[in-house]
Amino acid sequence: MPIWEEIIVEKLKALTEEMEKLEVLINKLLTEEPSYQFAIDSAGRLKTVIDVNPTVILTTGTSRIGYVPITDRLLAIPYTDSTSTLAANASYTGTSRDTQIDSASPFSFLRKFSAHAVSDQAGTLIVQESPDNTTWVTVKNIATSQLNNPDGSAIQVAFINHDVILRYVRVAYRNGGTAQTTFRLSSRLGCI
């Protein structure tokens, strides 16, 4: 076999190995959710620790075979919507989020929306959508569930993953019959 054929075979083998590694990393990124831990600090405020699995590292290259461009479209945009506590039976409505990425293209949208609420009192987490940023409709809601922290303290948590259909999306929360002393409402908007 001529030397140039050997070089091509070696390069193809190396590219195949890199593509297999990349496929494993992409599958990890798409299937593993970050883990959340909740605690109350000494001042009585809610703390959230997010472990985003730091062992997964996605890199880019210049080869057209197996090339993955890392752009803002692949990244999720996190928001802390509120940390202000709510009175009994009070509601909070978050900021409207425009899911259109590029104003020149009506087909380029962020389609994944996640929200979670953590409080010391029961309530309902709500996701709303709008076609025009004026008329809103509730598309999902879920009551909080009580979870126990490692120290034995109880906390109320709700989590929603949602595929966005309309152009605008926002998170809302309705508190139950007891005033909160801790509260955190967070959301994330992204493509994947």
VOBA-1610 file (N, C-alpha, C; in pm, whole numbers, padded with zeros to 5 digits, always signed):
BEGIN
Met+00084-00117+00000Met+00000+00000+00000Met+00089+00125+00000Pro+00061+00221-00088Pro+00141+00344-00093Pro+00127+00422+00038Ile+00228+00501+00067Ile+00233+00577+00192Ile+00115+00673+00205Trp+00072+00734+00095Trp-00039+00829+00103Trp-00168+00757+00143Glu-00186+00631+00101Glu-00305+00556+00141Glu-00299+00523+00291Glu-00180+00489+00341Glu-00164+00462+00483Glu-00197+00586+00566Ile-00152+00700+00520Ile-00181+00825+00590Ile-00331+00852+00593Ile-00397+00832+00483Ile-00543+00854+00477Ile-00614+00758+00570Val-00575+00631+00571Val-00638+00532+00659Val-00618+00571+00806Glu-00496+00613+00842Glu-00469+00656+00979Glu-00555+00777+01017Lys-00565+00873+00928Lys-00646+00993+00955Lys-00794+00957+00972Leu-00844+00868+00888Leu-00984+00826+00899Leu-01010+00752+01030Lys-00915+00669+01073Lys-00930+00599+01201Lys-00933+00700+01315Ala-00844+00798+01311Ala-00840+00899+01417Ala-00969+00980+01419Leu-01020+01016+01302Leu-01146+01091+01296Leu-01262+01007+01347Thr-01264+00879+01316Thr-01369+00790+01363Thr-01368+00782+01515Glu-01249+00769+01574Glu-01237+00766+01720Glu-01288+00896+01782Glu-01250+01009+01723Glu-01296+01138+01775Glu-01447+01152+01764Met-01506+01105+01655Met-01651+01112+01638Met-01721+01025+01741Glu-01666+00908+01773Glu-01726+00822+01874Glu-01721+00888+02011Lys-01608+00950+02045Lys-01598+01023+02172Lys-01697+01138+02177Leu-01710+01212+02068Leu-01803+01323+02060Leu-01946+01276+02077Glu-01980+01164+02016Glu-02116+01110+02028Glu-02147+01075+02173Val-02053+01017+02245Val-02072+00984+02387Val-02095+01112+02467Leu-02013+01215+02442Leu-02028+01341+02514Leu-02162+01408+02484Ile-02202+01409+02360Ile-02330+01471+02324Ile-02445+01395+02390Asn-02441+01263+02390Asn-02545+01186+02457Asn-02551+01216+02605Lys-02435+01235+02670Lys-02433+01272+02811Lys-02498+01408+02832Leu-02462+01503+02746Leu-02519+01638+02759Leu-02669+01639+02739Leu-02718+01555+02648Leu-02861+01554+02619Leu-02942+01474+02719Thr-02880+01381+02790Thr-02958+01294+02878Thr-02937+01321+03026Glu-02829+01382+03066Glu-02804+01404+03207Glu-02854+01540+03250Glu-02941+01542+03348Glu-02991+01665+03406Glu-02895+01710+03516Pro-02881+01840+03536Pro-02802+01885+03649Pro-02872+01846+03779Ser-02796+01825+03885Ser-02859+01793+04013Ser-02868+01921+04095Tyr-02977+01933+04168Tyr-03002+02050+04248Tyr-03004+02011+04395Gln-02944+02090+04481Gln-02951+02071+04624Gln-02999+02203+04683Phe-03088+02194+04779Phe-03146+02313+04839Phe-03117+02312+04989Ala-03090+02429+05043Ala-03065+02441+05185Ala-03099+02583+05228Ile-03114+02602+05355Ile-03140+02735+05410Ile-03016+02775+05488Asp-02961+02896+05457Asp-02839+02938+05524Asp-02869+02995+05661Ser-02765+03039+05732Ser-02780+03085+05870Ser-02866+03211+05881Ala-02882+03286+05772Ala-02966+03406+05773Ala-03110+03373+05734Gly-03140+03244+05712Gly-03276+03204+05677Gly-03308+03218+05530Arg-03206+03240+05446Arg-03228+03253+05303Arg-03209+03119+05234Leu-03280+03100+05125Leu-03270+02978+05049Leu-03144+02979+04964Lys-03069+02869+04967Lys-02949+02853+04885Lys-02974+02740+04787Thr-02928+02757+04664Thr-02937+02653+04563Thr-02797+02622+04512Val-02762+02496+04511Val-02634+02453+04456Val-02665+02367+04336Ile-02610+02403+04220Ile-02636+02328+04097Ile-02508+02261+04052Asp-02512+02130+04039Asp-02399+02053+03987Asp-02429+02022+03842Val-02355+02081+03750Val-02382+02062+03607Val-02291+01957+03545Asn-02247+01862+03624Asn-02166+01751+03577Asn-02039+01802+03509Pro-01943+01851+03589Pro-01824+01913+03531Pro-01733+01816+03456Thr-01762+01687+03458Thr-01676+01594+03385Thr-01705+01593+03237Val-01817+01652+03194Val-01850+01654+03052Val-01793+01782+02991Ile-01702+01766+02897Ile-01640+01880+02831Ile-01658+01861+02681Leu-01717+01959+02617Leu-01739+01952+02474Leu-01649+02054+02406Thr-01565+02006+02317Thr-01471+02094+02249Thr-01505+02100+02101Thr-01445+02195+02034Thr-01468+02208+01890Thr-01339+02182+01816Gly-01350+02162+01687Gly-01234+02141+01603Gly-01257+02208+01470Thr-01164+02193+01380Thr-01178+02255+01249Thr-01208+02153+01141Ser-01199+02026+01172Ser-01229+01922+01073Ser-01378+01925+01042Arg-01415+01912+00917Arg-01557+01913+00880Arg-01624+01783+00920Ile-01548+01675+00942Ile-01604+01549+00988Ile-01607+01554+01140Gly-01724+01551+01198Gly-01736+01555+01343Gly-01726+01694+01401Tyr-01735+01796+01321Tyr-01724+01933+01367Tyr-01852+01976+01438Val-01840+02029+01559Val-01956+02078+01634Val-01930+02222+01670Pro-01996+02316+01603Pro-01975+02456+01639Pro-02051+02490+01767Ile-01984+02542+01867Ile-02048+02584+01991Ile-02092+02728+01972Thr-02221+02750+01971Thr-02276+02884+01952Thr-02373+02915+02063Asp-02419+03039+02068Asp-02517+03077+02170Asp-02648+03000+02155Arg-02674+02946+02038Arg-02797+02870+02018Arg-02798+02739+02096Leu-02681+02685+02125Leu-02674+02560+02201Leu-02678+02584+02351Leu-02655+02706+02392Leu-02648+02734+02534Leu-02783+02771+02591Ala-02805+02736+02715Ala-02927+02774+02784Ala-02905+02907+02855Ile-03010+02986+02860Ile-03004+03116+02925Ile-03076+03104+03060Pro-03003+03110+03173Pro-03068+03096+03303Pro-03115+03231+03357Tyr-03225+03228+03429Tyr-03281+03349+03492Tyr-03317+03318+03637Thr-03291+03413+03726Thr-03349+03409+03859Thr-03466+03506+03852Asp-03587+03450+03845Asp-03705+03534+03825Asp-03746+03609+03951Ser-03735+03545+04066Ser-03769+03614+04190Ser-03711+03543+04310Thr-03673+03622+04410Thr-03637+03569+04541Thr-03717+03641+04650Ser-03811+03725+04608Ser-03896+03798+04702Ser-04008+03708+04750Thr-04023+03696+04881Thr-04126+03609+04937Thr-04265+03664+04908Leu-04362+03572+04905Leu-04501+03607+04874Leu-04589+03592+04997Ala-04688+03679+05007Ala-04787+03669+05114Ala-04880+03550+05087Ala-04963+03518+05182Ala-05059+03408+05165Ala-05148+03436+05043Asn-05165+03337+04957Asn-05249+03342+04837Asn-05206+03448+04735Ala-05085+03498+04745Ala-05035+03598+04650Ala-04976+03529+04528Ser-04966+03605+04418Ser-04910+03552+04294Ser-04793+03637+04246Tyr-04707+03574+04168Tyr-04596+03643+04103Tyr-04599+03603+03956Thr-04584+03701+03867Thr-04575+03675+03724Thr-04439+03723+03675Gly-04364+03632+03615Gly-04229+03663+03570Gly-04226+03746+03443Thr-04105+03781+03403Thr-04081+03860+03283Thr-04107+03777+03158Ser-04166+03838+03058Ser-04187+03773+02930Ser-04053+03747+02863Arg-04035+03627+02807Arg-03912+03592+02736Arg-03944+03570+02589Asp-03879+03645+02502Asp-03896+03631+02358Asp-03809+03515+02312Thr-03869+03413+02254Thr-03795+03294+02215Thr-03734+03305+02076Gln-03765+03412+02001Gln-03710+03427+01867Gln-03565+03472+01877Ile-03473+03395+01818Ile-03330+03423+01826Ile-03289+03532+01728Asp-03339+03523+01607Asp-03294+03610+01498Asp-03417+03679+01439Ser-03424+03811+01451Ser-03541+03884+01401Ser-03556+03871+01250Ala-03447+03836+01181Ala-03454+03820+01035Ala-03515+03685+00996Ser-03520+03592+01089Ser-03572+03458+01057Ser-03683+03419+01154Pro-03806+03410+01106Pro-03916+03369+01194Pro-03911+03220+01229Phe-03812+03148+01179Phe-03802+03004+01204Phe-03690+02968+01301Ser-03627+03067+01361Ser-03515+03045+01450Ser-03557+03079+01593Phe-03592+02974+01672Phe-03645+02995+01805Phe-03574+02910+01910Leu-03572+02960+02033Leu-03536+02880+02149Leu-03663+02803+02187Arg-03655+02672+02198Arg-03776+02590+02214Arg-03788+02517+02345Lys-03687+02520+02430Lys-03693+02448+02558Lys-03700+02549+02672Phe-03798+02530+02758Phe-03815+02618+02875Phe-03829+02531+02998Ser-03751+02561+03099Ser-03757+02490+03226Ser-03776+02592+03337Ala-03850+02552+03439Ala-03870+02641+03553Ala-03874+02557+03680His-03823+02615+03788His-03839+02549+03917His-03861+02653+04025Ala-03938+02610+04124Ala-03970+02695+04238Ala-03933+02620+04364Val-03877+02693+04460Val-03842+02636+04590Val-03890+02733+04696Ser-03963+02680+04793Ser-04018+02764+04898Ser-04033+02684+05026Asp-04059+02753+05135Asp-04088+02682+05259Asp-04238+02656+05274Gln-04320+02707+05179Gln-04465+02688+05182Gln-04514+02632+05048Ala-04624+02561+05051Ala-04681+02501+04930Ala-04731+02608+04835Gly-04731+02577+04706Gly-04779+02668+04604Gly-04789+02597+04470Thr-04810+02674+04364Thr-04824+02617+04229Thr-04732+02691+04133Leu-04650+02614+04060Leu-04562+02667+03956Leu-04638+02665+03823Ile-04629+02774+03748Ile-04710+02791+03627Ile-04621+02836+03510Val-04647+02781+03390Val-04582+02827+03266Val-04691+02881+03175Gln-04668+03000+03120Gln-04763+03064+03029Gln-04695+03098+02897Glu-04774+03097+02788Glu-04725+03134+02656Glu-04816+03240+02594Ser-04759+03312+02496Ser-04835+03415+02425Ser-04785+03425+02281Pro-04875+03447+02185Pro-04830+03468+02048Pro-04786+03612+02022Asp-04834+03706+02108Asp-04814+03848+02081Asp-04760+03927+02200Asn-04725+03861+02310Asn-04675+03925+02431Asn-04783+04007+02503Thr-04909+03981+02469Thr-05021+04051+02532Thr-05124+03952+02586Thr-05164+03858+02504Thr-05264+03759+02542Thr-05192+03634+02591Trp-05209+03603+02720Trp-05136+03492+02781Trp-05230+03376+02813Val-05178+03255+02795Val-05254+03135+02829Val-05163+03043+02913Thr-05221+02986+03018Thr-05147+02890+03100Thr-05141+02758+03026Val-05018+02707+03005Val-05001+02582+02931Val-04959+02466+03020Lys-04904+02496+03137Lys-04868+02392+03234Lys-04872+02451+03374Asn-04909+02368+03470Asn-04892+02405+03609Asn-04874+02279+03692Ile-04808+02293+03803Ile-04783+02180+03892Ile-04771+02231+04035Ala-04835+02158+04127Ala-04824+02192+04268Ala-04688+02150+04321Thr-04639+02223+04419Thr-04512+02186+04481Thr-04528+02055+04559Ser-04417+01988+04576Ser-04411+01866+04657Ser-04311+01888+04769Gln-04338+01827+04882Gln-04246+01842+04994Gln-04129+01745+04978Leu-04010+01798+04994Leu-03888+01718+04994Leu-03816+01743+05126Asn-03737+01646+05167Asn-03658+01662+05289Asn-03511+01678+05254Asn-03450+01779+05310Asn-03307+01802+05293Asn-03230+01702+05377Pro-03101+01686+05351Pro-03020+01593+05431Pro-03024+01623+05581Asp-03042+01750+05618Asp-03048+01784+05760Asp-03185+01758+05822Gly-03280+01708+05741Gly-03413+01675+05792Gly-03515+01786+05773Ser-03471+01905+05736Ser-03567+02015+05716Ser-03647+01991+05587Ala-03772+02034+05589Ala-03861+02014+05475Ala-03862+02139+05387Ile-03883+02118+05258Ile-03890+02228+05162Ile-03989+02190+05053Gln-04054+02288+04994Gln-04150+02266+04886Gln-04082+02295+04753Val-04093+02201+04657Val-04023+02215+04529Val-04117+02176+04416Ala-04110+02249+04305Ala-04182+02213+04181Ala-04088+02238+04064Phe-04100+02153+03961Phe-04013+02163+03844Phe-04094+02132+03719Ile-04076+02213+03614Ile-04145+02191+03486Ile-04044+02200+03373Asn-04046+02102+03283Asn-03977+02108+03154Asn-04085+02126+03049His-04066+02220+02957His-04173+02252+02863His-04116+02281+02724Asp-04179+02225+02622Asp-04146+02257+02483Asp-04233+02375+02440Val-04170+02487+02411Val-04242+02610+02378Val-04303+02600+02238Ile-04427+02645+02224Ile-04496+02645+02095Ile-04510+02788+02042Leu-04555+02880+02127Leu-04576+03019+02085Leu-04446+03100+02102Arg-04447+03224+02053Arg-04324+03304+02052Arg-04277+03347+02191Tyr-04368+03380+02281Tyr-04331+03434+02412Tyr-04365+03333+02521Val-04282+03330+02626Val-04304+03238+02737Val-04266+03310+02866Arg-04332+03272+02976Arg-04297+03328+03107Arg-04338+03228+03216Val-04279+03248+03333Val-04310+03165+03449Val-04393+03247+03547Ala-04479+03179+03620Ala-04559+03245+03724Ala-04567+03150+03843Tyr-04611+03202+03956Tyr-04622+03122+04077Tyr-04737+03175+04161Arg-04816+03083+04215Arg-04925+03120+04308Arg-04895+03054+04441Asn-04878+03137+04544Asn-04849+03086+04677Asn-04976+03029+04741Gly-04957+02936+04832Gly-05069+02876+04905Gly-05118+02968+05016Gly-05185+02910+05114Gly-05252+02987+05219Gly-05164+03036+05331Thr-05032+03015+05325Thr-04942+03060+05431Thr-04832+03146+05369Ala-04803+03259+05433Ala-04697+03348+05383Ala-04562+03276+05383Gln-04482+03302+05281Gln-04350+03240+05270Gln-04247+03315+05355Thr-04144+03242+05396Thr-04026+03308+05455Thr-03903+03286+05367Thr-03911+03190+05273Thr-03805+03170+05173Thr-03871+03139+05039Phe-03809+03186+04931Phe-03865+03163+04799Phe-03758+03187+04694Arg-03752+03101+04594Arg-03668+03123+04476Arg-03743+03066+04356Leu-03758+03150+04255Leu-03823+03110+04129Leu-03719+03131+04019Ser-03685+03023+03950Ser-03581+03028+03847Ser-03634+02964+03719Ser-03580+03009+03606Ser-03618+02950+03478Ser-03497+02948+03385Arg-03511+02871+03277Arg-03403+02858+03179Arg-03465+02842+03042Leu-03409+02913+02946Leu-03458+02908+02808Leu-03343+02866+02718Gly-03366+02767+02631Gly-03258+02721+02546Gly-03308+02638+02429Cys-03214+02590+02348Cys-03247+02509+02231Cys-03250+02361+02263Ile-03162+02317+02352Ile-03153+02174+02381Ile-03176+02149+02527
//
